[in-house]
Amino acid sequence: MLTFIFQHTSRGKEAIDSHFPEGLPRSILVTDRHTSCFNVETAGHRLCLAHLIRNLFYLTELNQKQTWSTAMLDLFRDGIHQRQSVPFGEIDAGGIKDRFNRLIKEDLTALDKKYESLRKSLEKHKEHVFQFLEYEDVPYDNNGSERSIRPLKVKQKVSGMFKADDNADAFCQLHSIADTARKNNQDPFLAFVAVAQNVCNEI
């Protein structure tokens, strides 16, 4: 529902602490397994299935004779399908987790090291994979956040940088307001007008 963008020289815990020194104790973070996110005080974590599915597509193409990555892909797709089509209280979360636990126990050492690396990562974060089947407000991906930061990445590629911190701060603030308005089906221009009016009233 909300977008909050800010600039920082780091993308690690230091950047998060600069605006959230007490962490996000009432939030469940849906992330791409970046280490800094797991160092933040939160109510919980969730791995983004969109990122994991991309990893599994790559592993499937890397070795089409193995079946582990395709089985994991089928499992994640089944979990997403159940979330989208089955009434929330009737989702077979237990069955999904049983299949997952069997897959992460498989011996992949005979395959390329990338398979074992992902298997170990999933095993390490196994409690963070399927909360979206248990908590209705938790999504199975962080695509909403990815869409929100895409304009910034495009600007970086086009112009390469901001020439002053104040300019970067202004861009982040304006983008945060506009994107929050869009997420709530509001006109971004009217949102800017409302913010300007509030500022004037405070002055």
ABEGO torsion letter per residue (X at the ends): XBBBBBBBABABAAAAAAABAAEBAABBBBBAGBAAAAABBBAEBBBBAAAAAAAAAAAAAABAABAAAAAAAAAAAAAAAAAAABBAAABBAAAAAAAAAAAAABBAAABBAAAAAAAAAAAAAAAAAAAAAABAABBABAAAAAAAAAAAAAAAAAAGBBABAAAAAAAAAAAAAAAAAAAAGBBAAAAAAAAAAAAAAAX
